[in-house]
Amino acid sequence: MDLKLAVLIDGDNIPSAYVKEMMEEIAKYGNPTIKRIYGDWTNPKLTKWKNLLLENAITPIQQYGYTYGKNSTDSAMIIDAMDILYSEKVDGFCLVSSDSDFTRLATRLREAGMKIIGIGEKKTPNPFIVACDKFIYIEILKSQPEEADSEVSKSKRPPDENIDKITPKVIKLIASTISDLADDDGWAFLGDVGNLLQKKQPNFDSRNYGFQKLTPLIKSIKKFEIDQRENTKGRFKLIYVKNKENVK
């Protein structure tokens, strides 16, 4: 059953250009039954959002900036989030912002048993990221239409500035996670590896490194073995991974 999600967007902190891709991404995790965006709609900076709201059935919430330099949007979002929590109408929240001011809100909602998905730019401070169950960088959503490109054409394109490098730290994280889950022969089910990676590092996403799925990311590193096994319960094969002995 799909999770019922409340999507709360900080209009002052998220570019409108990503709204279509963002809503498609949220739909992967549940049904967005509540969709609200907060901001001062008398401010010309939010003009680009206005046409997109009707197209995506997002309700604008007017929040005047009562004091210069203070973000009233934060307070309005926090108050609404708590009201929604106590209404018991949703199973989780999607908090869309790059502002660390929502760290305590995300923590409080998780304490109440809510699933918390964060979406924001790569400049988002780490405390907010780790307060979420999953955090998605909004920049990687724009590159999804390119997934149909062949590997050859992809290699000829200039490097995408939004794609992160696979560092030794990333390799070590994957290797240690495989070790945590490995059986006596060193094999771990890839689905379990992906889930544990998400728990260890909420912003871990294969798309950050230019791969749509975890399997091709693992294959590209060349420090892990992959074994595809027959699945007696379905047509898709089960994928297991193992650290090669020289991985430290």
C-alpha positions in Angstrom: 0.0 0.0 0.0 1.3 3.5 -0.9 2.3 5.8 1.9 0.1 8.8 2.2 2.5 11.8 2.1 2.3 15.4 3.0 4.5 17.5 0.7 5.5 20.8 2.2 7.6 23.1 0.0 9.7 26.0 1.1 9.0 28.4 -1.9 11.8 30.7 -0.8 14.4 28.0 -0.9 13.7 25.8 -3.9 13.9 26.7 -7.7 10.7 26.3 -9.6 12.4 24.7 -12.6 12.5 21.3 -10.8 8.8 21.0 -9.8 7.7 18.5 -12.5 10.7 16.1 -11.9 10.3 16.6 -8.1 6.6 15.6 -8.1 7.4 12.5 -10.2 10.2 11.5 -7.8 7.9 11.9 -4.8 5.3 9.6 -6.5 7.8 6.8 -6.3 7.6 6.7 -2.5 3.9 7.3 -1.9 0.7 9.2 -2.7 1.1 12.9 -2.1 -2.3 13.5 -0.5 -1.4 17.0 0.8 0.7 19.4 -1.4 1.4 22.9 -0.1 4.0 25.5 -0.9 4.8 28.4 1.4 6.0 31.9 0.6 5.1 35.5 0.3 3.2 35.5 -3.0 3.3 39.3 -3.2 7.1 38.9 -3.8 8.0 39.0 -7.5 10.7 36.3 -6.9 7.9 33.7 -6.6 6.2 34.7 -9.9 7.7 31.6 -11.7 5.9 29.3 -9.3 2.4 30.6 -9.9 1.7 28.9 -13.3 3.2 25.6 -12.0 0.9 25.4 -9.0 -2.3 24.7 -10.9 -0.5 22.2 -13.2 0.7 20.2 -10.2 -2.3 20.8 -7.8 -0.1 22.4 -5.2 -1.9 24.7 -2.8 -0.1 28.1 -2.2 0.0 29.3 1.4 0.5 33.0 1.8 3.0 34.0 4.5 3.9 37.6 4.8 7.5 38.5 5.8 6.7 40.5 8.9 10.3 41.3 9.7 13.0 42.0 7.2 15.7 39.3 7.2 13.5 36.8 9.0 12.0 33.8 7.2 8.4 33.6 8.2 7.9 30.7 5.8 9.8 28.4 8.1 7.4 29.0 11.0 4.3 28.5 8.8 5.6 25.2 7.5 6.5 24.0 11.0 3.1 24.9 12.4 1.3 23.2 9.5 3.4 20.1 9.7 2.6 19.6 13.4 -1.2 20.2 12.7 -1.0 17.5 9.9 0.9 15.2 12.2 -1.8 15.3 14.9 -4.6 14.9 12.3 -3.2 11.4 11.7 -4.1 11.7 8.0 -0.6 10.9 6.6 2.1 8.2 7.0 5.0 10.5 6.1 6.3 13.9 5.1 8.3 15.2 2.2 10.1 18.4 3.3 11.3 20.3 0.3 13.9 22.8 1.3 17.7 23.5 1.5 17.4 25.2 4.9 18.8 23.7 8.0 16.1 25.3 10.1 13.9 22.3 9.3 16.3 19.9 11.0 14.4 19.9 14.3 11.1 19.5 12.5 12.4 16.4 10.6 13.7 14.9 13.8 10.4 15.5 15.7 8.3 14.0 12.9 10.5 10.9 12.8 10.2 10.5 16.5 6.5 10.4 15.9 6.9 7.4 13.6 6.6 9.4 10.3 8.7 8.5 7.2 10.7 11.6 6.3 11.9 12.3 2.8 14.0 15.4 2.2 14.5 17.1 -1.1 16.9 20.0 -1.5 19.9 21.4 -3.3 23.4 20.1 -2.8 24.2 23.1 -0.6 21.8 21.7 2.0 23.5 21.5 5.4 24.3 18.0 6.7 22.3 18.2 9.9 19.0 18.5 7.9 20.1 15.6 5.5 20.8 13.1 8.3 17.6 14.0 10.1 15.7 12.5 7.2 15.1 8.8 6.3 16.1 9.6 2.7 17.4 12.8 1.2 17.4 13.5 -2.5 19.5 16.2 -4.2 17.2 18.1 -6.6 20.0 18.7 -9.1 20.1 15.0 -10.1 16.4 14.9 -11.0 17.1 17.1 -14.1 19.4 14.6 -15.6 16.9 11.7 -15.6 15.7 12.3 -19.3 19.2 11.4 -20.4 19.0 7.8 -19.0 17.8 6.5 -22.4 21.1 7.6 -24.0 23.4 4.8 -25.0 26.7 4.3 -23.1 28.6 5.4 -26.1 26.9 8.7 -26.5 27.1 9.2 -22.8 30.8 8.8 -22.8 31.1 11.5 -25.5 29.2 14.1 -23.5 31.1 16.5 -21.3 31.0 15.6 -17.6 27.9 16.7 -15.8 28.8 19.2 -13.1 26.0 17.7 -10.9 27.6 14.2 -10.9 29.8 13.4 -7.9 33.0 11.4 -8.2 33.1 7.9 -6.7 35.7 8.6 -4.0 37.6 6.0 -1.8 35.2 7.1 1.0 32.2 6.0 -1.0 33.9 2.7 -1.9 34.7 2.1 1.8 31.1 2.8 2.7 29.8 0.3 0.2 32.4 -2.3 1.2 31.7 -2.0 4.9 28.0 -2.3 4.3 28.5 -5.5 2.3 30.6 -6.8 5.2 27.9 -6.0 7.7 25.4 -8.1 5.8 27.5 -10.8 4.4 26.9 -14.5 5.0 29.7 -17.0 5.9 30.8 -17.0 2.2 30.9 -13.2 2.0 27.8 -12.7 -0.1 25.1 -10.1 0.7 21.8 -9.5 -1.0 22.0 -6.3 -3.0 18.5 -5.1 -1.9 19.6 -5.3 1.8 22.8 -3.5 1.0 20.9 -0.6 -0.6 18.5 -0.3 2.4 21.4 -0.3 4.9 23.3 2.3 2.8 20.3 4.5 3.0 20.1 4.2 6.8 23.8 4.9 7.2 23.8 7.9 4.8 20.3 9.3 3.9 21.7 11.2 0.9 23.2 8.1 -0.7 21.8 7.7 -4.2 23.3 6.0 -7.2 22.1 8.9 -9.4 24.5 11.2 -7.5 27.3 9.3 -9.3 25.6 9.1 -12.7 23.9 5.7 -12.4 20.1 5.2 -12.4 20.4 2.0 -10.2 22.7 0.6 -7.6 23.7 -2.5 -9.7 25.5 -0.6 -12.5 27.2 1.6 -9.8 28.6 -1.5 -8.0 29.7 -3.0 -11.3 31.6 0.2 -12.3 33.8 0.1 -9.2 35.5 -3.2 -10.1 36.2 -3.9 -6.4 33.1 -6.1 -5.9 31.9 -9.4 -7.2 28.3 -9.7 -8.5 26.3 -13.0 -8.6 22.9 -13.2 -10.2 20.8 -16.1 -8.8 17.5 -17.6 -9.9 14.4 -16.4 -8.1 11.9 -19.2 -7.4 9.3 -16.6 -6.4 9.5 -14.4 -9.5 10.9 -13.7 -12.9 13.6 -11.3 -11.7 16.9 -12.7 -10.7 18.3 -12.1 -7.2 21.5 -10.1 -7.2 24.2 -10.7 -4.5 27.4 -8.8 -4.0 30.7 -9.6 -2.4 33.9 -7.7 -1.5 36.9 -8.8 -3.5 39.7 -9.7 -1.1 41.9 -6.8 -1.9 39.3 -4.2 -0.9 40.5 -2.5 2.3 
